[in-house]
Amino acid sequence: MARPSPRHPVRSRLVLGLIVALLLLWLGEVGLRIAGIGPAYDAGSIAGWRTAASLGTRELKGPRDKHGFKVTTNADGLRTSYTRARTAKARVAIMGDSTVFGWGVDDGGTVADGLEASLTARGYDVEVLNAGQPGYSTVQAAWLFRESVAAYKPDLVITFLPLHDHNLVLVSDAETLRGGVGAAAAARVLMAQHSRIYAVLRGWLFRESARAFILPNMADGEPRVPRVSDEERAEALSSIASIQAVDGHQLGVGLLPFLGDLTGAVANRVGVDWLKTWAEAENRPFFDARRCCGSAAGHLVLPDDPGHLTQEGNFAAAESLADAVVAALASDPG
């Protein structure tokens, strides 16, 4: 008598095959972890989430820098001596990346210092809070604003567009904070943050895989995303604006000069058109210091670090913004 055939042989084999495959993947993950292989994505390799708090006068020096510079921070990790308690009639906070932070120049030589000096010279009793952080994106700036800067109750916040927004990464800064939105994004984030097998496969398939981030013109076919998409940037800026609106205060956006702006080599860098359009649509003040010094001002960048301004450059950019800041403060309903 013939034995009856299983009712679902194909389904049983598929289930068994899936179990074996998952077991092999798990064993592969365990083996790679034991071997010391890390995941493909590490947020700390792109940017720190805040400078250390309450630094005494400390000399900083980047891995590629030829000179150090002196920095102090307050209890919130901001490069300022101001506390949350206001001592002046008005307060302005400027946010952004290392250009706002003043990478490469000593305390007293940042854009914030120059802007406060320019406003004081115009007769304003004002404090300018330096809330820039090295490596920051707009999403990180919005996070820092919610965490700390909002407590300083600034009459005006100016968020300067970081070029870091447009770097290509495996996980966007917003996804680092909240996870991927949608099944495809969630799977990409999960693999990038946790799978060692994925990390190894990337190394075989993509020539730029070792870079935590790459520039848009360096794309090698890997499915990366911008650190901050246009939609994520709009959401981040709107979150700052909504908090500012509670006290009747303002958010503005702006641009600081880079070497290409100071030499005339770059007519319109990435993100500028989007920022202008957003500011106009949202009726936000727009602060543009790119043309602060004409097109023959290449000497205003650091000789050993042309991505950042000298103290003279920071103060020149600040002076070019001062009248627009005065106008914005005058229109502040708070």
C-alpha positions in Angstrom: 0.0 0.0 0.0 1.4 3.4 -1.1 2.1 6.0 1.6 0.1 9.2 1.2 2.1 12.2 0.1 2.3 15.2 2.3 -0.5 17.7 1.8 1.9 20.7 1.5 5.4 19.5 0.5 6.4 22.8 -1.2 5.3 24.9 1.8 7.1 22.7 4.2 10.3 22.9 2.3 10.1 26.7 2.0 9.5 27.0 5.7 12.4 24.7 6.5 14.6 26.6 4.0 13.7 29.9 5.6 14.6 28.6 9.0 17.9 27.3 7.8 18.7 30.6 6.0 17.8 32.6 9.1 19.9 30.4 11.2 22.9 30.8 8.9 22.5 34.6 8.8 22.3 34.6 12.6 25.5 32.5 12.9 27.2 34.8 10.3 26.2 37.9 12.4 27.5 36.3 15.6 30.8 35.3 13.9 31.3 38.8 12.5 30.6 40.4 15.8 33.1 38.1 17.6 35.6 39.1 14.9 35.1 42.7 15.8 33.2 43.8 12.7 31.0 46.8 13.3 27.7 47.8 11.7 27.8 49.8 8.5 26.5 53.0 10.1 27.8 54.9 13.2 26.2 58.3 13.9 29.3 59.3 15.9 31.5 59.0 12.8 29.5 61.7 11.1 29.1 64.3 13.9 29.0 64.5 17.6 25.6 65.4 19.0 27.0 68.1 21.3 30.3 69.6 22.4 31.2 68.7 25.9 29.7 70.9 28.6 31.6 73.3 30.9 34.9 73.0 29.2 37.6 75.2 30.8 39.7 77.0 28.2 40.6 74.0 26.1 42.7 73.8 23.0 41.0 71.9 20.1 42.7 70.6 17.0 41.2 68.6 14.3 43.0 65.6 12.8 43.9 67.5 9.7 44.5 70.9 11.3 47.9 72.4 11.6 47.0 74.8 14.4 45.0 74.6 17.6 42.5 77.1 19.0 41.1 77.9 22.4 37.5 77.0 23.2 35.3 77.3 26.3 31.7 76.0 26.7 28.9 76.7 29.1 26.8 74.2 31.1 24.8 73.3 27.9 27.9 72.7 25.8 27.5 75.9 23.9 30.5 78.1 22.9 29.5 81.0 25.0 29.7 82.3 28.6 26.0 83.2 28.7 23.7 81.3 30.9 19.9 80.8 30.4 19.3 83.9 32.6 19.2 86.9 30.3 21.2 90.0 31.2 20.6 92.2 28.2 17.4 93.7 26.7 17.6 91.4 23.6 19.0 88.0 22.8 19.9 86.5 19.4 20.9 82.8 19.0 22.7 81.7 15.9 22.7 78.0 15.0 24.5 75.9 12.4 27.7 73.9 11.9 31.4 74.6 12.5 31.2 77.9 10.5 28.9 79.2 13.2 30.9 77.5 16.0 34.0 79.3 14.8 36.2 76.3 14.1 39.9 77.3 14.0 39.6 80.6 15.8 40.0 81.4 19.5 37.2 82.5 21.8 36.2 86.0 20.9 36.7 85.6 17.2 33.5 83.9 16.0 30.6 85.1 14.0 28.5 85.5 17.2 31.2 87.6 18.8 31.4 89.8 15.7 27.6 90.2 15.4 27.3 91.2 19.1 30.1 93.8 18.6 28.4 95.2 15.5 25.0 95.4 17.2 26.5 97.0 20.3 28.2 99.6 18.1 24.7 100.4 16.7 23.5 101.1 20.2 21.7 97.8 21.0 21.8 96.1 24.4 22.0 92.6 23.1 23.5 89.2 23.7 24.4 86.9 20.8 24.4 83.2 21.7 26.7 81.0 19.7 24.7 77.7 19.4 26.8 76.3 16.5 28.1 72.8 16.7 30.9 71.2 14.6 29.5 68.8 12.0 25.9 69.7 12.6 23.0 69.4 10.1 19.7 71.3 10.2 18.0 68.4 11.9 20.7 68.3 14.6 20.3 72.1 15.1 16.6 71.6 15.6 17.3 68.8 18.1 19.7 71.1 20.0 17.2 73.9 20.0 14.5 71.7 21.6 17.0 70.3 24.1 18.7 73.5 25.3 18.6 76.6 23.2 14.9 77.2 23.5 15.4 77.6 27.3 17.5 80.7 26.6 14.4 82.4 25.2 16.0 84.2 22.2 14.1 87.0 20.5 15.6 85.9 17.2 17.0 82.6 16.1 19.0 82.5 12.9 19.7 79.0 11.5 22.5 79.0 8.9 22.3 76.3 6.3 25.0 73.7 6.8 26.6 72.1 3.7 26.5 68.9 5.8 22.7 68.6 5.0 23.6 67.4 1.4 26.2 64.8 2.3 25.1 61.3 1.3 24.8 58.7 4.1 23.2 55.4 4.8 20.8 56.8 7.5 19.6 60.4 7.5 19.9 62.4 10.7 16.1 62.3 11.1 16.1 58.6 10.8 18.8 58.3 13.4 16.5 60.1 15.8 13.2 58.4 14.9 13.8 55.5 12.6 12.9 55.0 9.0 9.5 56.0 7.7 8.0 53.3 5.5 8.9 49.7 5.0 11.9 50.3 2.6 13.4 53.0 4.8 12.9 51.0 7.9 14.7 47.9 6.3 17.6 50.1 5.1 18.0 51.7 8.6 17.8 48.3 10.3 20.5 46.8 8.1 22.8 49.8 8.3 22.6 50.2 12.0 22.7 46.5 13.1 23.8 44.1 10.3 27.5 43.1 10.1 26.8 41.0 7.0 25.4 44.1 5.3 28.6 46.0 6.3 30.8 43.3 4.7 28.8 43.1 1.6 29.0 46.9 1.2 32.8 46.7 1.3 32.8 44.3 -1.6 30.2 46.1 -3.8 30.9 49.9 -3.4 34.2 51.7 -3.7 33.2 54.5 -1.3 31.8 52.2 1.4 34.5 53.1 3.9 33.4 56.7 4.0 30.8 57.6 6.6 29.5 60.3 4.2 30.3 61.2 0.7 29.6 64.3 -1.4 26.7 64.2 -3.9 29.2 64.3 -6.8 30.9 61.2 -5.4 28.0 58.8 -5.6 29.1 55.3 -6.6 25.7 53.7 -7.1 25.1 52.8 -3.5 21.5 53.6 -2.3 22.4 56.4 0.1 20.3 59.3 1.2 21.1 63.0 2.1 21.8 63.6 5.7 18.8 66.0 5.5 16.3 65.8 2.7 14.3 69.0 1.8 11.3 67.6 3.6 13.2 66.8 6.7 14.8 70.3 6.7 11.4 72.0 6.4 10.2 69.9 9.3 13.2 70.8 11.4 12.9 74.5 10.7 9.2 74.5 11.3 9.8 72.8 14.7 12.1 75.7 15.8 9.6 78.2 14.4 6.7 76.7 16.4 8.6 76.9 19.7 9.7 80.5 18.9 6.1 81.4 18.2 4.9 80.5 21.7 6.7 83.6 23.0 6.0 85.7 19.9 9.6 85.4 18.8 11.1 84.8 15.4 13.1 82.3 13.3 15.2 83.4 10.4 17.5 81.4 8.1 20.8 82.4 6.6 24.0 81.7 4.7 27.6 82.3 5.7 30.4 82.6 3.2 32.7 79.8 2.1 35.8 80.1 0.0 33.9 79.8 -3.3 31.7 82.7 -2.3 34.7 84.8 -1.3 36.6 84.2 -4.6 33.6 84.3 -6.9 34.3 80.7 -8.0 30.8 79.5 -6.9 27.8 81.3 -8.3 25.1 79.5 -6.3 25.9 76.6 -4.0 23.7 73.6 -3.3 20.7 74.3 -1.2 20.6 78.1 -1.6 17.5 78.2 -3.9 15.6 75.8 -1.6 16.4 78.0 1.4 15.3 81.2 -0.3 12.1 79.6 -1.5 11.3 78.3 1.9 12.0 81.6 3.6 9.8 83.4 1.2 6.9 80.9 1.4 7.1 81.0 5.2 7.6 84.7 5.5 10.8 84.3 7.4 13.8 86.8 7.6 16.6 85.8 5.2 20.2 86.6 6.2 22.8 86.3 3.4 26.4 87.0 4.2 27.9 85.3 1.1 28.8 88.6 -0.6 30.1 90.2 2.6 33.5 91.0 1.2 33.4 91.1 -2.6 34.9 88.4 -4.9 38.5 88.9 -4.0 38.5 88.0 -0.3 40.0 84.5 -0.4 42.4 85.7 2.4 39.6 85.6 4.9 39.8 81.8 5.2 42.3 80.0 7.4 45.5 79.2 5.5 45.6 75.6 6.7 41.8 75.1 6.6 40.1 76.9 3.7 36.7 75.5 4.8 36.6 78.0 7.8 36.9 81.7 8.2 39.6 83.7 10.1 38.5 86.0 12.9 38.6 88.9 10.3 36.4 86.8 8.0 33.9 86.0 10.8 33.7 89.7 11.8 33.2 90.8 8.2 30.4 88.3 7.7 28.8 89.5 11.0 29.0 93.1 10.1 27.3 92.4 6.8 24.4 90.9 8.7 24.0 93.5 11.4 21.5 95.8 9.7 19.2 93.0 8.8 19.4 91.7 12.3 18.5 95.1 13.7 15.5 95.2 11.3 14.3 91.8 12.4 14.6 92.7 16.1 12.7 95.9 15.5 9.8 93.9 14.0 9.8 91.3 16.7 6.3 91.3 18.3 7.6 89.8 21.5 
